[in-house]
Amino acid sequence: MNAGIEVLPLSETVKKPVLEASDLGKTFHLGGGRSAGGHRKVVAVDAVNLALCAGSTVALVGESGSGKSTVARLLAQLLPASAGEVRLHGEPVHPRTGRQRRRYVGEVQLLLQDPFASLNPVHTIRYQLTRVLRLHGNHAGRRGIEEQLDTLLSTVQLHPASQFLDKYPHELSGGQLQRIAIARTLAASPSVLLLDEPVSMLDVSIRLGILNLLANLKQQQDLAILYITHDIASARYFADEILVMYRGHVVERGPSESVTQHPTHPYTQLLIESAPDPARRGRDAAEVPGIGRGGGAASAAAPTGCPFARRCPFAMDVCFTQMPAVSAVDEEGHEVRCWLNSPETAGGPRH
Ligand SMILES: Nc1ncnc2c1ncn2[C@@H]1O[C@H](COP(=O)(O)OP(=O)(O)OP(=O)(O)O)[C@@H](O)[C@H]1O
């Protein structure tokens, strides 16, 4: 027996995921008459696997159109999946109705980037928060609800509560509204938060405050968080694990530090190079070779090889014809889907 050292059983040291997705896929079928060339489809999400655990954050990073929001909407059950499975506490989730759906939505809350769009302009903050508390089974009396509204607002650092509760959304600033929107998600007592670009519409000066608030909430309430962003620098700061998405595929994943310090996929390297950096004044994503607006959007016709091949400065012949398998970068869970890291082809043009 080791005096003074508490040895936890394995079941307590390995965290079970709260929410998981296996081989998740979404294809949008677009209309189009004969004159438009017939039926078209967009593969927005292709075979995505992820696991969200209590007290930790997974970041989904990629350019506009890479499929990040579609993953969030699939996890929130706002869209039916074309393939794969979502599990909550290990149980497969199926499209639900009524009470079951309400319970799922209470446990898995989605926070959108635009706080104005997520709150109803014709009702006061008090009405909207009370409604969510009631909807998710809170039967407290009037005084009990008042106390909970106070607690919710103090949790999102809006003091005193009375100054905010009787206001309408248009009377609050963007940062205050995003805090109210966070309070609204917390009113449902969730175990999972899906954050879709939660600070991208806010002034740069208040973004860090909101991210710090969310990081504290994750710790205090043991929340499992999915953080969607196009900004890999904020993902490194905020998340434990990073998944890099390109055209619906996860091309690299691993512990945040490892992915950002040793980016292995050429696309991740370009994302990092294009991240805002005071040392490279004035240069942004649009100016970095290979990165441009919407370049990561899902293609109507899925390429047979690597989705990044056509933009990759290191592409080899095989990249255009075959999808690379996932290979390990290290033993800590850092993985990449790239022929340059494959044992068969390592030593290609880059090496
Ligand atoms: N309802 C829809 N019908 C058809 N195509 C869609 C639909 N929703 C999304 N898409 C397409 O799916 C792809 C992925 O879109 P998605 O919004 O998930 O990307 P994103 O990475 O979240 O981008 P952004 O950061 O701009 O929100 C895009 O090509 C988009 O045009």
The ligand as a Gaussian input file, in Angstrom:
#p B3LYP/6-31G(d) Opt

LIG

0 1
 N      -29.594000      23.479000     -45.520000
 C      -28.615000      23.310000     -46.401000
 N      -28.878000      22.979000     -47.680000
 C      -27.896000      22.806000     -48.579000
 N      -26.575000      22.927000     -48.290000
 C      -26.245000      23.266000     -47.042000
 C      -27.241000      23.472000     -46.026000
 N      -26.605000      23.789000     -44.857000
 C      -25.293000      23.783000     -45.146000
 N      -25.066000      23.469000     -46.445000
 C      -23.757000      23.337000     -47.119000
 O      -22.979000      22.442000     -46.356000
 C      -21.627000      22.878000     -46.329000
 C      -21.173000      23.037000     -44.881000
 O      -21.867000      24.157000     -44.308000
 P      -21.689000      24.579000     -42.773000
 O      -22.575000      25.752000     -42.524000
 O      -21.845000      23.393000     -41.921000
 O      -20.149000      25.021000     -42.740000
 P      -19.381000      25.866000     -41.617000
 O      -18.009000      25.299000     -41.559000
 O      -20.151000      25.881000     -40.369000
 O      -19.341000      27.302000     -42.266000
 P      -19.597000      28.739000     -41.546000
 O      -18.422000      28.962000     -40.651000
 O      -19.646000      29.697000     -42.701000
 O      -20.905000      28.632000     -40.813000
 C      -21.555000      24.162000     -47.142000
 O      -21.145000      23.832000     -48.451000
 C      -22.992000      24.647000     -47.138000
 O      -23.264000      25.397000     -48.289000

